[in-house]
Amino acid sequence: MFSKKIWRFLLPLLAVLLISGCRFFFDSGLSVRLHSDLSLFDRSGEEKSFSQSEMLLPLNLKEQQFHSVAGWLDDEEIIYVENSADGIGSSVYAYHIFSGKKKSLFRSENPILTVTISPSHSRLLVISSASDDQAKVDVIDVKSLAALYSKTFFATELSAVWNPYDENEILITSFYEDWTYESELLHIDQKRTVLVDLPQPFSVPLGGGEWLMLDWDTETPATAAPLIVWREGKEKRIFDGREFYHVNGWKDVFVAVGVKGDGRDVSDFTFFDRNFHAIGSFAVPLLSGYSEWIVPYYDLLENRRQLLIVEPKSAGVQDSYKGGFRLVLRDIREGKEETVADPAENLPVDCSPNGRYCLYGYRLENILFLKEKKILPLVVTDNI
């Protein structure tokens, strides 16, 4: 194990980044499956009209059983985590939102913390934990349910990021009590991990052994940092002269967020491709925290090149902000916007591969039908 600098100045960012993660989607098309007792045609042969939201079959669970929704398996199936009724362990299920069909994918004897879905939606990475200082990683194949990899990491927190250019690679970063960290590259096909001496713990894969990251100064508190590309111990600055406080990526589309101009009330979202050519940009009101800028909840509808974002209506300080939020769909090339919900709650979003539906909520327990601009409960719980 090699030592790392202590990340004491980035502690406020850590909690947000560990649970956000990167999501990589592709458009696999939509195939709506209706109940067997329904027909698209009446006796006259004319097509019936069904709204998608009317076809939704919510998942019914006891409150103590429902942990969270992890994301989309495909355009109509979600992955969710259910706590065992006896309080021992957790299980991962797939659930079809229109047919109500449910399938068990994985069971853990320990409580499951997070489930991350691979770029092709064919594999799952499950993190579970039996204690505060260790976490177990399991990688499974969704179709065959075969166990592809399993290992216990001794750490207080784990971060995992799939490589969208090579699904056999996952970057796993272990954080320790003294806020040092260690990065390992998991090669699933080889069933082994290799230490990677990355200069920053939160990195976005560019493929070919390159990583995109913010070059934070760990010795001095800062609210923004230069954007760099790291490869085999060498680094190169991108957009030299500018600093950012957030970076994220999908396959061939990346975003860096910084403060616009010299002011402190507007954030600038800059989108670019793998060759660092600008795609587009737009600005939104900026919220600040105690020692950092707040990143809005958002998700990319990759096939449409649109970003669904929960925007504050005005700038302000997060703890005292009362200006409200709105849910907005923005074109990342031209910045054109379409309001989806106003007012809206400041909650995480996660959109289906085809971009027709989005999960919405602290536990992604609601579903947004974008075309209808309607939000409905996807998971209905009781306290029995």
C-alpha positions in Angstrom: 0.0 0.0 0.0 1.3 3.4 -0.8 0.4 6.5 1.2 -1.7 9.4 0.0 -2.1 13.0 1.2 -4.9 13.7 3.6 -8.0 15.1 2.0 -9.1 17.2 5.0 -10.0 20.2 2.8 -12.2 18.2 0.5 -14.3 16.5 3.2 -17.4 18.5 2.5 -17.3 17.2 -1.1 -16.7 13.6 -0.2 -20.2 12.6 0.9 -21.8 14.0 -2.2 -19.3 12.5 -4.6 -19.4 9.0 -3.1 -23.1 8.6 -3.6 -23.3 10.4 -6.9 -21.1 8.3 -9.2 -21.1 8.3 -13.0 -23.9 6.9 -15.1 -23.3 5.7 -18.7 -26.3 5.0 -20.9 -27.0 4.0 -24.5 -30.2 4.0 -26.5 -31.6 0.5 -26.8 -35.0 1.5 -28.1 -38.4 1.1 -26.5 -40.6 -1.9 -26.6 -43.8 -1.4 -24.6 -45.2 -4.6 -23.2 -48.9 -4.5 -22.2 -50.8 -6.8 -19.9 -52.0 -10.0 -21.5 -55.6 -9.0 -20.9 -55.3 -5.7 -22.8 -55.4 -5.2 -26.5 -54.2 -2.2 -28.5 -57.3 -2.5 -30.7 -61.0 -2.5 -29.9 -63.5 -4.5 -31.9 -63.7 -1.8 -34.6 -60.0 -2.2 -35.3 -59.2 1.3 -34.2 -56.1 1.8 -32.0 -56.8 2.6 -28.4 -55.1 5.5 -26.7 -53.1 4.7 -23.5 -50.9 7.2 -21.7 -47.7 5.7 -20.4 -48.4 7.0 -16.9 -51.7 5.2 -16.8 -50.0 1.9 -17.5 -47.6 2.2 -14.6 -47.7 -0.5 -12.0 -46.1 0.8 -8.8 -44.0 -1.5 -6.7 -45.7 -2.2 -3.3 -43.3 -2.8 -0.3 -43.3 -2.4 3.4 -41.3 0.7 4.4 -38.7 -1.3 6.4 -38.2 -3.5 3.3 -37.5 -0.8 0.8 -33.9 0.4 0.6 -33.6 2.3 -2.7 -33.9 2.1 -6.4 -30.4 1.8 -8.0 -31.3 2.8 -11.6 -32.4 1.4 -15.0 -31.7 -2.1 -16.3 -33.3 -1.2 -19.6 -35.9 1.2 -20.9 -38.7 -0.4 -18.8 -37.0 -2.3 -16.0 -35.5 -0.9 -12.8 -33.0 -2.3 -10.4 -33.9 -1.9 -6.7 -32.6 -3.1 -3.3 -34.9 -4.7 -0.8 -34.1 -5.4 2.9 -34.9 -8.8 4.2 -38.0 -9.1 6.2 -36.0 -10.8 9.1 -33.6 -7.9 9.1 -30.7 -10.1 7.9 -29.1 -9.1 4.6 -30.5 -7.5 1.5 -31.5 -8.6 -2.1 -31.3 -7.0 -5.5 -34.3 -7.3 -7.8 -35.3 -6.3 -11.3 -38.8 -4.9 -11.7 -40.7 -4.2 -14.9 -42.7 -0.9 -14.4 -45.5 -1.8 -16.7 -46.0 -5.6 -16.3 -45.2 -5.7 -12.5 -42.9 -8.7 -13.0 -40.2 -9.0 -10.4 -37.0 -11.1 -10.7 -34.4 -11.8 -8.0 -30.8 -11.1 -9.2 -28.6 -11.2 -6.1 -28.8 -11.8 -2.3 -26.3 -10.6 0.3 -26.0 -11.8 3.9 -24.8 -8.3 4.7 -26.7 -5.0 4.3 -26.3 -3.7 0.7 -25.1 -0.1 0.5 -25.1 0.6 -3.2 -25.6 -1.0 -6.6 -24.0 0.4 -9.7 -25.1 -0.7 -13.2 -22.6 -1.2 -16.0 -22.5 0.9 -19.2 -24.2 -1.8 -21.2 -26.6 -2.6 -18.4 -25.4 -6.2 -18.5 -23.6 -6.3 -15.2 -24.1 -5.1 -11.6 -21.5 -4.0 -9.0 -22.9 -4.6 -5.5 -21.3 -3.0 -2.4 -22.3 -4.5 0.9 -20.9 -4.2 4.4 -21.0 -6.0 7.7 -18.9 -3.4 9.7 -17.7 0.2 9.6 -14.2 -0.7 8.3 -14.8 -3.2 5.5 -17.0 -3.5 2.4 -17.6 -6.4 0.1 -17.7 -6.0 -3.7 -19.6 -8.4 -5.9 -19.9 -8.2 -9.7 -22.6 -10.3 -11.3 -23.9 -10.9 -14.8 -27.5 -9.9 -15.0 -28.5 -12.5 -17.6 -26.8 -15.6 -16.3 -26.7 -14.4 -12.6 -23.1 -15.7 -12.6 -20.7 -14.3 -10.0 -17.9 -12.6 -12.0 -15.8 -11.2 -9.1 -15.9 -10.9 -5.3 -13.6 -9.3 -2.8 -13.6 -7.7 0.6 -12.0 -4.3 0.9 -10.9 -3.0 4.3 -12.0 0.7 4.1 -14.4 3.1 5.7 -15.8 4.2 2.3 -15.7 2.9 -1.3 -16.2 4.6 -4.6 -16.6 2.6 -7.8 -16.7 3.9 -11.4 -17.2 1.7 -14.5 -15.0 2.4 -17.6 -17.5 3.0 -20.4 -14.8 2.1 -23.0 -13.9 -1.2 -21.4 -16.6 -2.8 -19.2 -14.1 -5.2 -17.8 -12.5 -2.3 -15.9 -13.8 -0.7 -12.7 -11.9 2.0 -10.7 -12.4 1.3 -7.0 -11.1 3.8 -4.5 -10.9 2.9 -0.8 -11.0 5.7 1.8 -9.6 5.2 5.3 -10.3 6.7 8.7 -7.4 9.2 8.4 -8.9 10.3 5.0 -6.0 8.8 3.0 -7.1 6.8 0.0 -6.0 4.1 -2.4 -7.1 3.5 -6.0 -7.3 0.1 -7.6 -8.3 -0.9 -11.1 -10.4 -4.0 -11.1 -10.0 -6.2 -14.2 -13.1 -8.4 -14.1 -12.0 -10.8 -16.9 -8.7 -11.4 -15.1 -10.3 -11.5 -11.7 -7.7 -9.2 -10.1 -7.1 -5.6 -9.0 -4.0 -3.5 -9.8 -3.0 -0.5 -7.7 -3.2 2.8 -9.7 -1.3 5.8 -8.4 -3.8 8.4 -9.3 -3.1 11.9 -8.0 -6.8 12.6 -7.2 -9.4 10.1 -5.8 -12.3 11.1 -8.0 -11.4 10.5 -11.7 -13.4 10.1 -14.9 -12.2 7.4 -17.3 -11.3 8.6 -20.8 -10.2 5.2 -22.1 -6.8 4.1 -23.2 -5.3 4.5 -19.7 -6.2 8.2 -19.5 -8.2 9.8 -16.6 -9.9 13.2 -16.4 -9.8 14.9 -13.0 -9.7 18.2 -11.0 -6.2 19.0 -9.8 -7.2 20.0 -6.2 -4.5 21.4 -4.0 -4.7 19.2 -0.9 -2.5 21.6 1.2 -4.6 24.7 0.8 -8.4 25.1 1.0 -9.9 25.9 -2.4 -13.4 26.0 -4.1 -12.2 25.3 -7.6 -9.3 23.7 -9.4 -7.7 23.3 -12.9 -8.9 20.4 -15.1 -6.3 17.9 -16.1 -5.8 14.7 -18.0 -3.5 12.1 -16.2 -1.8 9.2 -18.0 1.0 7.1 -16.5 2.3 9.7 -14.2 2.1 12.6 -16.6 -0.6 15.3 -16.6 -1.8 17.9 -19.0 -4.1 20.9 -18.3 -7.3 21.2 -20.2 -9.0 24.6 -20.7 -5.9 26.3 -19.3 -6.6 29.4 -17.3 -10.0 28.2 -16.1 -11.0 26.5 -12.9 -13.9 24.2 -12.1 -15.5 22.6 -9.0 -17.1 19.6 -10.6 -16.4 17.2 -13.5 -18.3 14.2 -14.8 -18.5 12.1 -17.9 -20.4 9.6 -20.0 -19.2 7.9 -23.1 -17.7 10.6 -25.4 -19.6 13.4 -23.6 -18.1 15.3 -20.6 -19.1 18.2 -18.4 -17.1 20.6 -16.2 -18.8 23.1 -14.0 -17.3 26.3 -12.8 -18.2 29.8 -11.6 -19.1 32.1 -14.5 -16.9 35.2 -14.8 -15.9 37.1 -11.7 -19.2 36.8 -10.0 -20.4 34.3 -7.4 -24.0 33.9 -8.5 -23.9 32.0 -11.7 -22.4 28.5 -12.5 -21.3 27.6 -16.0 -21.8 24.1 -17.4 -19.2 23.4 -20.2 -19.7 20.3 -22.4 -17.0 18.8 -24.5 -16.1 15.6 -26.3 -13.3 13.1 -25.8 -10.9 15.3 -27.8 -11.7 18.3 -25.6 -13.6 20.1 -28.3 -16.4 22.3 -27.0 -19.9 21.0 -27.6 -21.9 23.7 -25.8 -22.5 25.5 -22.5 -25.2 27.2 -20.5 -25.4 29.0 -17.1 -27.6 28.4 -14.1 -28.0 30.2 -10.7 -25.4 29.2 -8.2 -25.9 27.9 -4.6 -23.0 28.0 -2.2 -22.3 25.9 0.9 -20.1 26.6 3.9 -16.8 26.1 2.0 -17.8 24.9 -1.5 -20.1 25.4 -4.4 -23.2 23.2 -4.6 -23.6 20.9 -7.7 -27.2 20.6 -8.8 -28.8 17.2 -9.3 -28.8 16.3 -13.0 -28.6 13.5 -15.5 -27.7 13.3 -19.2 -30.2 12.0 -21.8 -27.3 10.9 -23.9 -29.2 9.9 -27.1 -30.9 13.3 -27.2 -27.9 15.4 -26.0 -30.1 16.9 -23.3 -29.5 17.4 -19.6 -32.3 17.1 -17.1 -31.3 19.4 -14.2 -32.9 20.6 -10.9 -32.1 24.3 -11.0 -32.4 26.8 -8.2 -34.4 29.8 -9.4 -31.9 32.3 -8.0 -28.5 32.4 -6.4 -28.0 32.0 -2.7 -26.6 30.2 0.3 -27.9 26.6 0.5 -28.7 26.5 4.2 -30.9 29.7 4.0 -32.1 29.4 0.4 -35.9 29.7 0.0 -36.1 30.7 -3.6 -37.4 27.4 -4.9 -36.3 25.0 -7.7 -37.5 24.0 -11.1 -36.9 20.9 -13.2 -35.5 21.8 -16.6 -34.6 20.0 -19.7 -31.7 21.7 -21.5 -30.0 21.1 -24.9 -26.3 20.9 -24.2 -25.4 22.2 -27.6 -27.6 25.3 -27.8 -28.6 25.7 -24.2 -32.3 25.8 -25.1 -34.5 24.9 -22.2 -37.9 23.4 -21.5 -39.5 23.5 -18.1 -40.6 20.1 -16.9 -41.8 21.0 -13.4 -42.1 24.3 -11.6 -41.9 24.3 -8.7 -39.9 21.2 -8.2 -38.2 19.5 -5.2 -34.4 19.5 -5.0 -34.0 15.7 -5.5 -31.7 13.3 -7.5 -32.7 12.3 -11.0 -31.8 9.2 -13.1 -33.1 8.8 -16.7 -33.9 5.7 -18.7 -31.6 4.8 -21.6 -34.1 6.1 -24.2 -34.8 9.2 -22.1 -38.5 8.8 -21.9 -38.7 8.3 -18.1 -36.6 9.5 -15.2 -36.4 8.2 -11.6 -36.8 11.1 -9.1 -36.3 11.2 -5.3 -33.9 10.7 -2.5 -34.3 7.0 -3.0 -35.3 7.4 -6.7 -38.7 6.2 -5.6 -40.8 8.3 -8.0 -40.9 8.3 -11.8 -41.2 11.2 -14.1 -42.9 10.7 -17.5 -41.1 13.4 -19.6 -43.5 13.6 -22.5 -46.5 14.0 -20.1 -44.5 16.0 -17.6 -46.1 13.9 -14.9 -44.5 12.6 -11.6 -46.0 9.5 -10.0 -44.9 7.2 -7.1 -42.9 4.2 -8.5 -42.6 2.6 -5.1 -45.5 2.7 -2.7 -44.7 1.8 0.9 -46.6 1.2 4.1 -45.6 1.0 7.8 -47.1 -2.3 8.6 
